[in-house]
Amino acid sequence: MKYLKSFKKYTESLEFTIDILNLDLNESLNLFYENILKSVGSEEVDFYDTLKLQKDDKMSRPDLDMINKSPEFVYSLSSIGLKNSALQSTDDYETFVTTPCRFVMIFRIEASDIENPEYILFQTWNGDKWDNLKLYKINGDIKNFYDKLSSKVIEIIDGENNYIYQSANRNEWVLQNLEAMNDKFKKYFRKDEFQKFINDNKFKIDIK
């Protein structure tokens, strides 16, 4: 039998047979922040050159919370036709992200907040301090970013049938394809109940 790699080796969907491995649902649902950025086709760009900022003492290691309140930063953005959103954090969401992150969206100055941003300023927590600020160009739909951040989907494959369950809070799983509901595959599962259900049966599952 081949040994399965650690869950942490995977950054996209996982597919495996439950009779090979006793699944730890919480562990397997962990999400790496790189996945969120990939979901919008992000491309890292130079923070200073792109936003026309001077790399002076104040900006040599910029703190996202600090610069987002800085009049100089706001003015520099407006001078090139951009504006910043409020600071957001993964702590603001019921999220599966393993690393705390915070971020600011950068929009065209005439855009509304429901439109796609041009860039995202992103910072991750490394255990005792915030890492260097990074700027990414957004090439996809920002809805994918928030969807990836706030929910998880598990597809259970039972013979020729599949059952799609989604959760936004780890505590409750809801069947999405309700036409497939039956006595075995219920509309709702609580976390512990769902964990036992998938471990007691020999399903294939795909975690997305």
C-alpha positions, 0 to 999 in steps of 0.5 A, spaced: 500 500 500 502 506 498 502 511 504 498 518 503 502 524 503 501 529 509 494 533 508 499 539 509 502 537 502 496 539 498 493 546 497 488 544 492 482 539 492 484 532 496 481 525 493 482 519 497 478 513 499 476 513 507 477 505 508 485 507 507 485 513 512 481 515 518 479 522 516 481 528 521 475 532 518 478 539 521 485 537 519 483 536 512 479 542 511 485 547 513 486 552 508 492 555 506 492 563 504 496 561 498 489 558 495 485 564 497 490 568 492 490 563 487 483 563 487 483 570 484 489 569 479 493 574 483 500 576 481 505 579 486 507 586 483 512 591 486 509 595 492 513 601 491 513 602 483 506 600 482 503 605 487 508 610 486 511 610 493 517 613 496 521 607 500 523 612 505 524 610 513 517 610 514 515 606 508 521 601 509 517 596 512 510 598 512 505 596 517 498 595 513 494 598 519 499 604 519 499 605 512 492 604 511 490 610 515 496 614 512 494 621 509 500 620 505 498 613 502 491 615 501 494 621 497 499 617 493 493 612 491 488 618 489 494 621 485 494 615 480 486 614 480 486 609 486 483 608 493 483 603 498 478 599 502 477 599 510 482 594 513 479 587 513 482 580 517 481 573 516 478 574 524 472 577 521 470 571 518 468 564 520 474 561 516 478 555 514 485 559 513 490 556 518 494 563 518 491 569 520 491 574 515 489 581 514 488 585 507 486 591 504 483 592 497 485 597 492 480 600 487 479 604 481 477 611 484 471 611 480 469 604 482 464 602 487 466 597 493 462 591 490 466 592 483 472 588 482 478 591 485 485 592 482 489 590 487 490 587 494 495 589 499 496 582 504 499 581 510 500 574 514 502 573 521 508 568 522 507 567 530 510 573 533 509 579 528 506 581 521 510 579 515 512 584 510 506 587 506 505 584 499 501 587 493 498 583 488 494 584 482 487 581 481 486 578 475 480 574 477 473 575 480 474 577 487 467 573 489 472 567 489 476 570 494 471 571 499 467 564 497 474 560 498 475 564 505 468 563 508 466 556 506 468 549 504 465 543 500 465 536 500 463 531 495 461 524 497 462 519 492 457 513 493 457 508 487 455 512 481 451 517 486 454 524 489 452 528 495 455 535 495 455 538 502 458 545 504 459 548 511 461 556 512 463 555 520 465 547 521 459 546 525 454 544 520 454 541 513 448 542 509 447 538 502 447 542 496 444 537 491 437 536 495 434 532 489 439 527 492 437 527 499 435 520 502 434 517 509 442 516 509 444 522 506 441 527 510 440 535 509 444 537 515 449 534 519 453 537 525 460 536 525 461 530 530 455 527 526 458 528 519 465 526 522 463 519 524 458 518 518 464 519 513 469 514 517 464 509 518 462 508 511 467 507 505 466 513 501 471 517 496 470 524 498 473 530 494 475 536 499 474 543 495 
